[in-house]
Structure formats: C-alpha cells, structure tokens
Amino acid sequence: MIVKAMALVCTVFVGGDSKCVTEFYPKTFETMQECNVQLFQWRMYELPRNKKIVLDDCVITSYKHEKRK
C-alpha cells in the first residue's frame, strides 16, 4: 500500500495573525506505522516554533498489486 501523511498546520505571524493550511509530507510510506512515526517526528523536530500541527492523519492513496508468477 502507498500511504501519504497530511496535516492541518497553523502558523502564527508577528502581530498575532494566523493562517492554517493543509500540508502533505513530501515522502510516501509503505505502512501506516511508518507514516505515523514520521508525523510524530515532523511535529516534534522539523516544524518551526511558530507552526503547530492541529490535526494530522495518514491516508492510504493506493494499494500495490503484486504481479503473479
């Protein structure tokens, strides 16, 4: 299966303005567990301090079909 990570990310700007957008993590994953681990790392270590993940999810975008021999 091919899994994508997506999140609603809110940014707070100087002066108190804020904006929320849906962002997709650029990498695809083989399993839901890999995706969830990456979302956690994205949230904890990769986002700047003025951004916050409000809502996130891993979405199955397609299933790989193995060729039969």
Secondary structure as UniProt FT lines:
FT   STRAND          2..12
FT   TURN            14..15
FT   STRAND          18..29
FT   HELIX           32..41
FT   HELIX           42..46
FT   TURN            49..50
FT   STRAND          51..62
//
